[in-house]
Structure formats: C-alpha cells, structure tokens
Amino acid sequence: MEKTITVSGMMCSRCEAHVKNALEALHGVESAIPDRVSGTVKLVLSDNIGDEELKNAVEAAGYALG
C-alpha cells in the first residue's frame, strides 16, 4: 500500500534523512521517500499505520506533519 504525507520543515538532505529514518523505524513502513522541495514523503506500507503514529514519528524527528 502506498500513502503520501505532507511534512513541513525539511530544508536539506539531512532533514530528509532524519524524516526517512524516523518513519522507516516504524513497524509496517517498508520505505519512506522524502522530497523537501514538495514537502511530501511517499510511504510504502506493509501494514496499516494510523496517522497519529506517523505524526508522532515525524514530530519526534523535529518536523511537523501537515
């Protein structure tokens, strides 16, 4: 399953890496492909993950969902 989320605050490749690592650490996230230019992250999921869990992971990395 694929899902795209909006993440604000990504300014450089290091920001993208922080978001990618935070999301890929979640059970059920196979891959996260961040794009700082569009402010989105394309997720490939192997399990249904709630928006709250995604939000918590993004915020823990220092960014904002939405």
C-alpha atoms as a printed R data frame, in Angstrom:
   type eleno elety resid chain resno      x      y      z
1  ATOM     1    CA   MET     A     1  0.000  0.000  0.000
2  ATOM     2    CA   GLU     A     2  1.244  3.494 -0.780
3  ATOM     3    CA   LYS     A     3  0.490  6.711  1.078
4  ATOM     4    CA   THR     A     4  1.760 10.254  0.687
5  ATOM     5    CA   ILE     A     5  2.008 12.595  3.667
6  ATOM     6    CA   THR     A     6  2.935 16.255  3.931
7  ATOM     7    CA   VAL     A     7  5.850 17.144  6.208
8  ATOM     8    CA   SER     A     8  6.873 20.730  6.882
9  ATOM     9    CA   GLY     A     9 10.313 21.875  7.963
10 ATOM    10    CA   MET     A    10 12.524 19.781  5.666
11 ATOM    11    CA   MET     A    11 15.158 22.180  4.325
12 ATOM    12    CA   CYS     A    12 18.079 19.971  3.222
13 ATOM    13    CA   SER     A    13 19.156 16.412  2.527
14 ATOM    14    CA   ARG     A    14 19.936 15.871  6.217
15 ATOM    15    CA   CYS     A    15 16.356 16.832  7.059
16 ATOM    16    CA   GLU     A    16 15.116 14.317  4.516
17 ATOM    17    CA   ALA     A    17 17.353 11.649  6.075
18 ATOM    18    CA   HIS     A    18 16.031 12.358  9.598
19 ATOM    19    CA   VAL     A    19 12.429 12.046  8.427
20 ATOM    20    CA   LYS     A    20 13.212  8.934  6.379
21 ATOM    21    CA   ASN     A    21 14.931  7.194  9.301
22 ATOM    22    CA   ALA     A    22 12.182  8.124 11.759
23 ATOM    23    CA   LEU     A    23  9.432  6.772  9.524
24 ATOM    24    CA   GLU     A    24 11.280  3.651  8.409
25 ATOM    25    CA   ALA     A    25 11.812  2.751 12.075
26 ATOM    26    CA   LEU     A    26  8.056  2.199 12.392
27 ATOM    27    CA   HIS     A    27  6.766 -1.355 12.064
28 ATOM    28    CA   GLY     A    28  4.899 -1.599  8.778
29 ATOM    29    CA   VAL     A    29  6.816  1.091  6.887
30 ATOM    30    CA   GLU     A    30  8.809 -0.603  4.130
31 ATOM    31    CA   SER     A    31 10.197  2.620  2.706
32 ATOM    32    CA   ALA     A    32  9.879  6.375  3.035
33 ATOM    33    CA   ILE     A    33 10.912  8.669  0.189
34 ATOM    34    CA   PRO     A    34 11.020 12.310  1.328
35 ATOM    35    CA   ASP     A    35 11.074 15.275 -1.057
36 ATOM    36    CA   ARG     A    36 11.941 18.565  0.636
37 ATOM    37    CA   VAL     A    37 11.018 20.598 -2.461
38 ATOM    38    CA   SER     A    38  7.399 19.420 -2.470
39 ATOM    39    CA   GLY     A    39  7.301 18.891  1.306
40 ATOM    40    CA   THR     A    40  5.983 15.364  0.917
41 ATOM    41    CA   VAL     A    41  7.005 11.852  1.869
42 ATOM    42    CA   LYS     A    42  5.898  8.876 -0.191
43 ATOM    43    CA   LEU     A    43  5.432  5.835  2.017
44 ATOM    44    CA   VAL     A    44  5.293  2.190  1.024
45 ATOM    45    CA   LEU     A    45  3.482  0.320  3.787
46 ATOM    46    CA   SER     A    46  3.207 -3.380  4.514
47 ATOM    47    CA   ASP     A    47  0.664 -2.761  7.277
48 ATOM    48    CA   ASN     A    48 -1.997 -0.178  8.039
49 ATOM    49    CA   ILE     A    49 -0.436  2.589 10.132
50 ATOM    50    CA   GLY     A    50 -2.530  5.294 11.761
51 ATOM    51    CA   ASP     A    51 -1.958  8.978 11.120
52 ATOM    52    CA   GLU     A    52 -1.264  9.545 14.820
53 ATOM    53    CA   GLU     A    53  1.640  7.089 14.773
54 ATOM    54    CA   LEU     A    54  3.089  8.761 11.665
55 ATOM    55    CA   LYS     A    55  2.625 12.190 13.261
56 ATOM    56    CA   ASN     A    56  4.411 11.108 16.447
57 ATOM    57    CA   ALA     A    57  7.388  9.747 14.486
58 ATOM    58    CA   VAL     A    58  7.692 12.904 12.356
59 ATOM    59    CA   GLU     A    59  7.390 15.194 15.396
60 ATOM    60    CA   ALA     A    60  9.960 13.142 17.340
61 ATOM    61    CA   ALA     A    61 12.378 13.813 14.469
62 ATOM    62    CA   GLY     A    62 11.751 17.556 14.832
63 ATOM    63    CA   TYR     A    63  9.334 18.189 11.962
64 ATOM    64    CA   ALA     A    64  5.604 18.721 11.570
65 ATOM    65    CA   LEU     A    65  3.048 16.588  9.789
66 ATOM    66    CA   GLY     A    66  0.745 18.543  7.543
